[in-house]
Amino acid sequence: MSKLIKIDEEYKQWISELSERFRVSRLRASVKVNDEMLRFYWSLGRDIVELKVESKWGDGFFNNLSLDLRNELPNINGFSPRNLRYMKSFYLLYNQLLLNLPQAGAKIEDANHIEILPQVEAKLFAIPWGHHKYIIDRYSNNSQKAFFFVQKTIENGWSRSMLLNFLDTDLYERQGKAISNF
C-alpha cells in the first residue's frame, strides 16, 4: 500500500472506485465471452443436425470431429466427443422451443411460454455452459421445463450446485400450479 493511500482520503476513494469499476468490467467481459461461446456451441450443434453428420460420416463422427478440432485448435479445450454431443443436444432442445413460439401478438395463456425471440435468445446465452449441461441431462426432451430452469437460474443467480438442488425438486410443477394475478 502506498503512502498516498494512507494520507489522502480522496485518493483512497478513487482507488476504491477504480477497483470496483475493474471488477464490474471483468464480469461484463466474462459474460460476453460466455455469450459468444454459447452462440458458437449453438451454431456447431445446428451444423451437426442440419448436415446430418452421423448418417453422412458414420458412428465415429464425434470422435473424429473431436480429434480434428483439437489438431486445428491445439490450445483450446471443450471439443471432447461428449461436449460435442452436448452441443448437438443444446441446439435440438432449445430449437424445439423456438419452433413452438407463438406468433407475435398472440395471446399467451401458459405462464411458462416465452413471449418473444430476443428475450429467449438473451436468456439462453446468459447462463454458463455447465448449467446448460445439467439442464440438458434432466430435460433433453422437454424444452419448456429446460427453459424454465434457465429463467430461474438468471432470476435467482443460482450456482451450479443450487441449480442441481432445484432440478431434483418438482419446482416446475409447483410453480405452474401456483395461482397468479396475471
C-alpha positions as CSV (number, residue, x, y, z in Angstrom):
1,M,0.0,0.0,0.0
2,S,1.4,3.4,-0.9
3,K,1.9,6.3,1.4
4,L,-0.6,8.3,-0.6
5,I,-3.5,5.9,0.1
6,K,-2.7,6.2,3.9
7,I,-2.9,10.0,4.0
8,D,-5.2,11.2,1.2
9,E,-8.9,10.2,1.6
10,E,-9.9,11.4,-1.9
11,Y,-7.1,9.3,-3.5
12,K,-8.2,6.3,-1.4
13,Q,-11.8,6.7,-2.5
14,W,-10.7,7.0,-6.2
15,I,-8.7,3.8,-5.9
16,S,-11.7,2.0,-4.4
17,E,-13.9,3.2,-7.2
18,L,-11.4,2.2,-9.9
19,S,-11.1,-1.3,-8.3
20,E,-14.9,-1.7,-8.4
21,R,-15.1,-0.5,-12.0
22,F,-12.5,-3.0,-12.9
23,R,-14.4,-5.9,-11.2
24,V,-17.6,-4.9,-13.0
25,S,-15.7,-4.6,-16.3
26,R,-14.1,-8.0,-15.8
27,L,-17.5,-9.6,-15.0
28,R,-19.1,-8.0,-18.1
29,A,-16.2,-9.3,-20.2
30,S,-16.7,-12.9,-18.9
31,V,-20.5,-12.6,-19.6
32,K,-19.7,-11.5,-23.2
33,V,-17.2,-14.4,-23.6
34,N,-19.8,-16.8,-22.3
35,D,-22.4,-15.4,-24.7
36,E,-20.1,-15.8,-27.7
37,M,-19.1,-19.3,-26.7
38,L,-22.7,-20.4,-26.3
39,R,-23.5,-18.9,-29.7
40,F,-20.6,-20.9,-31.2
41,Y,-21.8,-24.1,-29.5
42,W,-25.4,-23.4,-30.8
43,S,-24.1,-22.9,-34.3
44,L,-21.9,-26.0,-34.2
45,G,-24.9,-28.0,-32.8
46,R,-27.0,-26.6,-35.7
47,D,-24.4,-27.7,-38.2
48,I,-24.2,-31.2,-36.8
49,V,-28.0,-31.5,-37.0
50,E,-28.5,-29.8,-40.4
51,L,-25.6,-31.6,-42.1
52,K,-26.9,-35.0,-40.8
53,V,-23.3,-35.7,-40.0
54,E,-23.8,-39.1,-38.2
55,S,-25.6,-40.6,-41.2
56,K,-23.2,-39.0,-43.6
57,W,-19.9,-39.7,-41.8
58,G,-20.7,-42.7,-39.6
59,D,-20.8,-43.7,-36.0
60,G,-17.3,-42.5,-35.1
61,F,-18.1,-39.0,-36.3
62,F,-17.9,-37.3,-32.8
63,N,-14.6,-38.9,-32.1
64,N,-13.2,-37.8,-35.5
65,L,-14.6,-34.3,-35.1
66,S,-13.0,-34.1,-31.7
67,L,-9.6,-35.2,-32.9
68,D,-9.7,-32.9,-35.9
69,L,-10.8,-29.8,-34.0
70,R,-8.1,-30.5,-31.3
71,N,-5.5,-30.7,-34.1
72,E,-6.7,-27.5,-35.7
73,L,-7.0,-25.7,-32.3
74,P,-4.4,-27.4,-30.1
75,N,-4.6,-25.0,-27.1
76,I,-8.4,-24.9,-27.0
77,N,-10.4,-27.1,-24.6
78,G,-14.0,-28.1,-25.0
79,F,-14.0,-30.3,-28.0
80,S,-14.3,-33.7,-26.4
81,P,-16.8,-36.1,-28.1
82,R,-19.1,-35.8,-25.1
83,N,-19.1,-32.0,-25.2
84,L,-19.8,-32.1,-28.9
85,R,-22.8,-34.3,-28.3
86,Y,-23.9,-31.7,-25.7
87,M,-23.7,-29.0,-28.3
88,K,-26.0,-31.0,-30.6
89,S,-28.4,-31.6,-27.7
90,F,-28.2,-27.9,-26.8
91,Y,-29.3,-26.9,-30.3
92,L,-32.0,-29.6,-30.5
93,L,-33.5,-28.8,-27.1
94,Y,-33.8,-25.1,-27.5
95,N,-34.5,-25.0,-31.2
96,Q,-37.6,-27.1,-30.4
97,L,-38.6,-24.3,-28.0
98,L,-38.0,-21.6,-30.7
99,L,-40.1,-23.5,-33.3
100,N,-43.0,-23.6,-30.9
101,L,-43.1,-19.9,-30.1
102,P,-46.5,-18.3,-30.5
103,Q,-46.8,-15.7,-33.2
104,A,-46.1,-12.1,-32.3
105,G,-49.2,-10.6,-30.7
106,A,-50.8,-13.9,-30.0
107,K,-52.3,-14.2,-26.5
108,I,-50.1,-16.4,-24.2
109,E,-52.1,-18.4,-21.7
110,D,-49.3,-20.6,-20.3
111,A,-47.2,-18.6,-17.9
112,N,-44.2,-20.7,-18.8
113,H,-44.4,-19.8,-22.5
114,I,-41.8,-17.4,-23.8
115,E,-43.1,-14.2,-25.3
116,I,-40.6,-13.0,-27.9
117,L,-37.5,-14.4,-29.5
118,P,-35.0,-11.7,-28.4
119,Q,-35.9,-12.5,-24.8
120,V,-35.3,-16.2,-25.3
121,E,-32.0,-15.6,-27.0
122,A,-30.8,-13.2,-24.4
123,K,-31.6,-15.6,-21.6
124,L,-30.5,-18.7,-23.4
125,F,-26.9,-17.4,-23.8
126,A,-26.8,-15.7,-20.3
127,I,-26.0,-18.7,-18.1
128,P,-22.8,-20.8,-18.1
129,W,-22.3,-23.8,-20.2
130,G,-22.0,-26.1,-17.2
131,H,-25.5,-25.1,-16.1
132,H,-26.8,-25.9,-19.6
133,K,-25.3,-29.4,-19.4
134,Y,-27.1,-30.2,-16.2
135,I,-30.4,-28.9,-17.6
136,I,-29.8,-30.9,-20.8
137,D,-29.2,-34.1,-18.7
138,R,-32.5,-33.7,-17.0
139,Y,-34.8,-32.2,-19.6
140,S,-33.4,-33.1,-23.0
141,N,-37.0,-33.9,-24.2
142,N,-38.8,-31.0,-22.6
143,S,-37.8,-27.6,-23.8
144,Q,-40.4,-25.8,-21.7
145,K,-39.0,-27.2,-18.5
146,A,-35.5,-26.7,-19.6
147,F,-36.1,-23.0,-20.4
148,F,-38.0,-22.6,-17.1
149,F,-34.8,-23.6,-15.2
150,V,-32.7,-21.2,-17.5
151,Q,-35.0,-18.4,-16.4
152,K,-35.0,-19.3,-12.8
153,T,-31.2,-19.5,-12.8
154,I,-31.0,-16.0,-14.2
155,E,-33.7,-14.6,-11.8
156,N,-32.1,-16.1,-8.7
157,G,-28.4,-16.2,-9.6
158,W,-28.2,-19.9,-9.0
159,S,-24.8,-21.5,-8.8
160,R,-24.4,-25.0,-10.4
161,S,-25.0,-26.7,-7.0
162,M,-28.1,-24.6,-6.4
163,L,-29.4,-25.4,-9.8
164,L,-28.8,-29.1,-9.2
165,N,-30.8,-28.9,-5.9
166,F,-33.7,-27.3,-7.7
167,L,-33.6,-29.7,-10.6
168,D,-34.2,-32.5,-8.1
169,T,-37.4,-30.9,-6.8
170,D,-40.7,-30.5,-8.6
171,L,-40.3,-26.7,-8.8
172,Y,-41.6,-26.5,-12.3
173,E,-44.8,-28.3,-11.5
174,R,-45.4,-26.4,-8.3
175,Q,-44.8,-23.0,-10.0
176,G,-47.1,-24.0,-12.9
177,K,-50.0,-24.7,-10.5
178,A,-49.5,-21.5,-8.4
179,I,-52.3,-19.0,-8.5
180,S,-51.3,-15.9,-10.4
181,N,-52.9,-12.5,-10.7
182,F,-51.6,-12.1,-14.3
